[in-house]
Amino acid sequence: MTGKSLSQRIGDLGRHLAVEAHAAWLAARDPRVPMLARLLAVAVAAYALSPIDLIPDFIPLLGWLDDLLIVPLGLWAVRHLIPDALWAELHAAAEAASARPSSRAGMVFILLLWAGLLHLVYWAVRTSPMH
């Protein structure tokens, strides 16, 4: 039997999700994509490509749930909001790309977004009546 090992299958799944996330990133920037799909694509691609997770990976099992559920479900939703022909074009472009998007402006935006969210959480905790 010449089946793939578990680690090879996991690697293939990771590469597939990376291509899907890249296609979502391309969709978010394409004016032909419906606005709702673009907004969701921004959120999903930013989350998928962000080094910061909602639940940190070091927490056993729970840390992987966001990667195994949130990202694929978000990608599925984005995919179904975009016309088939347009998605095929975006997906082909993502597959042809040799690496994930490396836009410095995008990276700065994601980092500022996370910093803003952390600031809001800090402010909410500091101003809560229990503190």
C-alpha positions as CSV (number, residue, x, y, z in Angstrom):
1,M,0.0,0.0,0.0
2,T,1.5,3.4,-1.0
3,G,-0.9,5.7,0.9
4,K,0.4,9.0,2.3
5,S,1.4,9.1,5.9
6,L,-0.6,11.2,8.4
7,S,2.1,13.9,8.5
8,Q,2.0,14.1,4.7
9,R,-1.8,14.4,4.6
10,I,-1.6,17.1,7.3
11,G,1.0,18.9,5.3
12,D,-1.2,18.7,2.2
13,L,-4.2,20.1,4.1
14,G,-2.0,22.9,5.4
15,R,-0.9,23.8,1.9
16,H,-4.5,23.6,0.7
17,L,-5.7,26.0,3.4
18,A,-2.8,28.4,2.7
19,V,-3.9,28.5,-1.0
20,E,-7.5,29.0,0.1
21,A,-6.5,31.8,2.5
22,H,-4.4,33.4,-0.3
23,A,-7.4,33.2,-2.7
24,A,-9.5,34.9,0.0
25,W,-6.9,37.6,0.4
26,L,-7.0,38.2,-3.4
27,A,-10.8,38.2,-3.3
28,A,-10.7,40.9,-0.6
29,R,-8.8,43.1,-2.9
30,D,-10.8,42.4,-6.1
31,P,-13.5,45.0,-6.9
32,R,-15.4,42.3,-8.9
33,V,-16.1,40.4,-5.6
34,P,-19.4,41.3,-3.8
35,M,-18.8,43.6,-0.9
36,L,-20.0,41.1,1.8
37,A,-17.6,38.5,0.4
38,R,-14.8,41.1,0.4
39,L,-15.4,42.0,4.0
40,L,-15.6,38.4,5.2
41,A,-12.5,37.6,3.1
42,V,-10.5,40.4,4.8
43,A,-11.5,39.0,8.2
44,V,-10.7,35.4,7.3
45,A,-7.5,36.1,5.4
46,A,-6.2,38.4,8.2
47,Y,-7.0,35.8,10.8
48,A,-5.6,32.9,8.8
49,L,-2.4,34.8,7.9
50,S,-2.0,36.4,11.3
51,P,0.6,35.0,13.7
52,I,-1.8,35.8,16.6
53,D,-4.7,33.3,17.3
54,L,-7.9,33.8,19.1
55,I,-7.0,30.8,21.3
56,P,-3.2,30.4,21.6
57,D,-1.9,27.1,20.2
58,F,-0.1,26.2,23.4
59,I,-3.5,25.4,25.0
60,P,-4.0,21.7,24.4
61,L,-6.7,20.9,21.9
62,L,-8.5,24.2,22.3
63,G,-5.6,26.0,20.7
64,W,-6.0,24.1,17.5
65,L,-9.8,24.4,17.4
66,D,-9.8,27.9,15.9
67,D,-7.4,26.7,13.2
68,L,-9.5,23.6,12.5
69,L,-12.9,25.3,12.6
70,I,-12.9,29.1,12.3
71,V,-10.6,29.3,9.3
72,P,-12.1,26.5,7.2
73,L,-15.7,27.7,8.0
74,G,-14.8,31.3,7.1
75,L,-13.1,30.2,3.9
76,W,-16.1,28.0,3.0
77,A,-18.4,31.0,3.5
78,V,-16.2,33.3,1.4
79,R,-16.1,30.7,-1.3
80,H,-19.9,30.4,-1.5
81,L,-20.4,34.2,-1.7
82,I,-18.2,34.5,-4.8
83,P,-19.4,33.5,-8.3
84,D,-17.8,30.2,-9.4
85,A,-15.9,31.6,-12.4
86,L,-14.4,34.4,-10.4
87,W,-13.4,32.1,-7.6
88,A,-11.7,29.7,-10.1
89,E,-9.7,32.7,-11.4
90,L,-8.7,33.9,-7.9
91,H,-7.9,30.3,-6.8
92,A,-5.7,29.7,-9.8
93,A,-3.8,32.9,-9.1
94,A,-3.3,31.9,-5.5
95,E,-2.1,28.4,-6.6
96,A,0.4,30.1,-9.0
97,A,1.8,32.3,-6.4
98,S,5.0,31.0,-4.8
99,A,4.4,32.4,-1.3
100,R,1.7,34.0,0.9
101,P,1.0,37.6,0.4
102,S,3.9,39.7,1.7
103,S,2.4,43.1,1.7
104,R,4.1,45.2,4.3
105,A,1.0,47.5,4.4
106,G,-1.2,44.4,5.1
107,M,1.1,43.2,7.8
108,V,1.1,46.7,9.5
109,F,-2.7,46.8,9.2
110,I,-3.0,43.4,10.9
111,L,-0.6,44.3,13.7
112,L,-2.4,47.6,14.3
113,L,-5.7,45.9,14.3
114,W,-4.5,43.4,17.0
115,A,-2.9,46.3,19.0
116,G,-6.2,48.2,18.9
117,L,-8.2,45.2,20.0
118,L,-5.7,44.6,22.9
119,H,-6.0,48.3,23.9
120,L,-9.8,48.0,23.9
121,V,-9.6,44.9,26.2
122,Y,-7.1,46.7,28.5
123,W,-9.3,49.8,28.6
124,A,-12.4,47.7,29.3
125,V,-10.7,45.9,32.2
126,R,-9.2,49.1,33.7
127,T,-12.5,50.9,33.6
128,S,-14.7,48.1,34.8
129,P,-16.4,48.6,38.2
130,M,-14.7,45.5,39.6
131,H,-11.2,47.0,39.1
